[in-house]
């Protein structure tokens, strides 16, 4: 049974295994990046699809099943993360947009913005490792939307729907998360002195907002290079490096995990 056919089925014993085949891998990726633990991600995925099985009659057939499943998975994953943090005195916090502004930095990541590939293989690997760590340091309310958008590559509207949040709230959280990830790359990779901005601060900030909005839509920056100063071009290349690192994370569901969850779903039916 295909996922499209499963959506209209009233029988969870038929629908859920088909949805697991379609959406299980991305649900695992979401859970892995929220919890930071492969074993907990496995539990989240299993809990998600068992919950979907038990509550299949509540699924609105007009809705997107992936969005519905991701919303269940996000709740389970955040619950596990918070439960793990309950015993810790350390709490993750988020700096304000102005504190995360690249315009405050004296340096930029030392990479060429003129190459087709903006960084060599070693730097890209370092970037992926830094991004993994940076994502886990984000508070859950920022971590989940940026994982949905930049790792699962979900449209903003679907992220907002899955999280039951206003679109502008989701945008704001994703933008701050991206800036935090960019800061982690700047702190962890080789840097060089940042060029002086050629325009006033407000214009640079306006260009930064336009760049983040372009990233939301999954397209290149619509403003020509001649409008940007060198500092802005380098900062935007750092943001692109962070987003590319997110997309390049290896979040594949192991075959043995898939088999165990399939066995659990079969037992439920």
N, C-alpha and C positions, 0 to 999 in steps of 0.2 A: 504494500500500500504506500502511495506517495504521501508526502506531507500535505499537499493540496487536498487529496482525498480524505486524509485523516482529519482535517479541520471540520469536515461536515459529518464525520462518523459519530454516532452516539455511543459506540462501544469502546471504552478505554483500553480493553485488552487488545484491540486492533490499532487504535489511534496512537497510543503512547509509544509503543516500540517504533512506529514509523517516525514519530516526532523526535525520538531519541537518535535515530539514525541521521536525521536532518540537522538537529540543533544541539545534539549532545556535545560535539567537539567545541563549539563556540561557548556553550554553557560551562564546559570545563575550563576554557581559557579565562572566562570571566571570574570564575571561582578561584582559580589559581592566583590571579593577580590581585584579588581582594584579600584573600587569606594569607598568601605567601607560603602556602604549604600544600604539597602534592597530595598528602593523605587527607587533609581537610577538604581540598578541592574535590577529591573523589567522593567524600561523604556528602558534600553539598550537592553534587550532581545527582547522586542517588536519592537524597532527600527531595530534591526538586522534582524529579520525574515520578517518584512515589506519591508526592503531594499532588502533582498534576493528575495522576491516576485516580486518586481518591476524590479529587474535586473536579473531575472532568465535566460533570454536569453544570458547573458554574461558568465554564468557558463560553464566552459569547462568540458565536460562529462568525460574526463580522470582524472580530479582532484578529490581529496577526498573532499566530501561536508562538512565534519566536519572542516577540515582545513580552507576551504573557509569561513565558518560561523564564526569560531573563529577569523579570521583576521578582519572581519567586526565588530564583537563585541568588539575586542580590540581597534579599532579606535574610536568607539562610546564611550567606557568607558574612554579612555584616554582624549578624548575631554571634557567629562563631568568633569573629575577630574581637568583638567587644567583650565576650566572655573570657577570652584569653588575656585581654588587657586588664580585666578587673583586678587581678592580683598584682598589677604593676603600678608603682607610684608615678611612672613616667607617662605623660599624656602627649600625644602629638598635637601640635598647634599649627596654624596657618598664618603666615604673614599677610599683610594687606597688599593690595595691588601696587600701591606706591612703593612699598618696601621691596617688592619683587621686581620693580621696574629695572630693565637693563640699563637705563640711562644713569643709574647710580654707580655702575661698575667702572672700574679703571681699566679692565682688561677684557679681551674677547678670545674665544677659542681659536687656536692657531690652525686654521684650515683655509683652503683656497675656495673661494666662491665662484671661481671661473671654470673649475673642472666639472665634467658631467657627473662624476661621483665626488661629493664634497669632502670625503675623508678617505684615508687609506684603510685597508681591511682591519689592521690592528686597532686603529682609532674607532672604527665602527663597532668592533667587538667591545672595546672599552666603554663606548657609549651605551651599548645595550646593557652591560652590567651596571653602569651608573644609573640608568633609567629604571631598571628593576628595583634597585635599592631606593631610589627617589620615590617611586610609586608607593612602596610600602611605608614610607615615612609620611605620606599624605594622610590627613584625617579622612575617615571613611566617606564623609559627605563630599569630599573632593576626589577621592580615589575612584569611587565607583563610576561617576560620569565620565572621567577622562579615560578609564579603561573601556567603557562602552564605546566612546567616540573614537579614540585613537588606536585602540588595539582591536576591538571587534568591528570598528569602522561603521557603526550604526549612525543613521541620520540623526540630527539633533532632535527632531520631533519625536522619534522613537525612543531616544534616551529619556526625554521629558515624560513621555507616556509611561515607560517602564518604571520610572522613579516616582511617578505621580507628583511632579513638580512643574512649576511654570517654566516656560521655555527660557525666559530671560535669566531665571535663577540657575538653570543648567548651564547656559552660556557663560555666565560669570564664574561659576565654579570651575568649568573646564579651562577658561582662560587663565585663571590664577594657578591651576594645577600645571598648565603648560609652562608658565613662567617659573614655577618652582622647579620643574624638571630642567628647564634651560639653565637655571642657577646651579643645579647639581652638576650639569655638564661643565659649566664654567669653572666650578670649584675643583672638579676631578680631572679634567683634561689639561693638556699643555695650552697655555695662553700666551698672548702677546699684548702689549699696550694697545688700548682702544684708541682709534682716531678721535679727534675732537669733532663734535657734531657741527655740521655746517649750517644748520637752521636753528630756530629757537626751539626750546624744549617742548612747547605745546604742539608744534607741527610734528615733531618726532613721535610724541605720544599718540597723536591722531593717526600717523602712519602705522604705529604698533597695533592700535585697535583695528585698523583696516586689515593688517596682516593676519591677526587672530581670527577675524571674521572670514577671511578667505580660506584659512585652514579649516574652519567649521564646514565650509561648503566643499572641501576636498578638491580645490582647484588652485592653480598658481596665483601669485599675487597680481592683481589687475592693474597696479600702478607701475608705470615704466621706471627702469633703473635711473633714467636721467632726473627723475623727481627726487630720488632718495640720495642721501649722503652716504659715504662709505661706511660710517658707523652703523647706520640703519641696515645696510645690506649685510653686514657681518652679523648683526644681532638676528636678523631674519634667517640667515643661514644656520645659526645655532638652533633656532626654533624648528627649522626643517630637519636638522640632524636629530633632535629629540623625537619628532613625530615619526621619522623613518626608523629610529631605534624601537619605538613602540610597535610599529608594524612588523618589525623583524624579530620580535621575541618568539622563541620556540615554545608554543603552548599546546602542542599536539597531545591528544589524549593517548596514553599508552594502551596497547592492545589488551593487556591483561586487565586494565581498569575497565575498559569497554565490556569485556566478557563478564566481569563480576557484576557490573550494573545490569547488563542484559539478563543475567541469571536472577537477580533480585526482582526485576520487572516481570519476568516469567513466573516467578513464585507468587507475586502479588495477584496475578490473573488466575 
